[in-house]
Amino acid sequence: MAFWRRKNKDQFITLGLNEPAAARTEEKTAPPAPDKPSEGLQAPAALHQEREAVQTGAPVPLIEPTPTGGAPTPPPADETQSVTERPQPVTPAAAQATTARSAEPVKPAVQKPVPSRSTFSSSILGLDRSIEELQAEEAALEQEFAQRFRRAVASTRESLSEKIDTIFQGRKQIDAELLDELEEALIAADIGVATTVGILENVRRGIARQQINDIAALKDAIKSELLNILKASEAQGVVSETSVPESVSPYVMMIVGVNGVGKTTTIGKLAQRIKAEGNDVLICAADTFRAAASDQLAIWAERTGVPLIQQKQGTDPAAVLFDSLKAAKARNSDVLIIDTAGRLHNKSNLMAELEKMKRVAGREVEGAPHETLLVIDAVTGQNGLEQARQFLKVAGVTGIVLTKLDGTAKGGIAVAIAKELNLPIRYAGIGEKVDDLVVFDSEQYVNSLFE
């Protein structure tokens, strides 16, 4: 799965090494030399006659080329032997042997098999492998991603799916008591009260219609409800970076959130992954409020090999952003990632600072910031949901980055955010490594909760 897909496929060079030989351009061979000299070539005497004819007005004599290339001259006869040789008598045995040889079938010449040239010839570009090998590698990566995602939501799965199994254990029918226990299990997973009530209403309708009568049907109904909520949230916000035309450059991403949610780490991982997709990335250290913010970001920038624009502490963040935008346009950067000061959602002066930065970005680049990602710690649960509500009012949040999903049993907060805020979850942190920031996959998430 590509992490960042804004670049058009047409920008990549097609080497055509996997095309059959017949489809390639045939080499041009020089035409064979003619048996006689070209009529355009004339002897010096003929050229002199033609020049005199032109000067005197006389008709130009017709010059015919001398034919050459006739039959080859026979070799001189040897003085010691006669020109006409007397034929030798053929014996019956020799005639029979000749007839036998001519009757034998002619065996075609067997050519040694030529070792086939590999359709790919460059191991540096990864083109020395066949299509089947590349497809197998892609399938292995997808399977690895699915396994890592399952491990990340293992605690939430134990909190939700196993509780549902326990609720159904020893029961023969679905009653009001069972639904009450199911409600507690959903709320314990931090799916949220409002979301849980909506899910149970649809479950009761299914029970009334006798569509839900066992644990398998109940799990399928809950999975369907959760997936519908996550899919519906993609109708607003920014679901994909491909929604912005490639002519708009750089693509500006602003990262917001309170302190301690993993904002700096998220920026470092984003920069690394987007750069790995072949994009030129630049980081703007606009968090000039906290002393150690620029130092931490500088460590990530050095680790990932991404340039960092920063100024001394206390500088106006909008000024740092202005310089970063100019630098990004001067170096033709594809992506500019902006770090903002971690702030509480109830600090009006810091929230107003975000509005100023958005105005500066919009003046320099059309439509900037193209994404405003709110980083939420999944461990905080419903408190993170309240933060999202406040940032949505001021910062114009377009998507969510849900960090530390692997460290909580309340991973259902993803569903609560999607339901109450109608914001897509763009990325999820499922570990501490640089490649543990992944594109959030709704279907994979829901399937991992109920496997």
Secondary structure, DSSP 8 states (H G I E B T S, - for coil): --S---S-GGGS----TTS-GGGS----------SS--TT---HHHHHHHHHHHHHT-------------S-------TTS-SS-------HHHHHHHHHHHHS--------------S---TTTT-SS-HHHHHHHHHHHHHHHHHHHHHHTHHHHHHHHHHHHHHHTT-SS--HHHHHHHHHHHHHTT--HHHHHHHHHHHHHHHHTT---SHHHHHHHHHHHHHHHHHHGGGSS---GGGS-TTS-SEEEEEE--TTSSHHHHHHHHHHHHHHTT--EEEEE---SSTTHHHHHHHHHHHHT--EE---TT--HHHHHHHHHHHHHHTT-SEEEEE-----TT-HHHHHHHHHHHHHHHHHSTT--SEEEEEEEGGGTHHHHHHHHHHHHHT---EEEEE-GGG-S-TTHHHHHHHHH---EEEEE-SSSTT-EEE--HHHHHHHH--
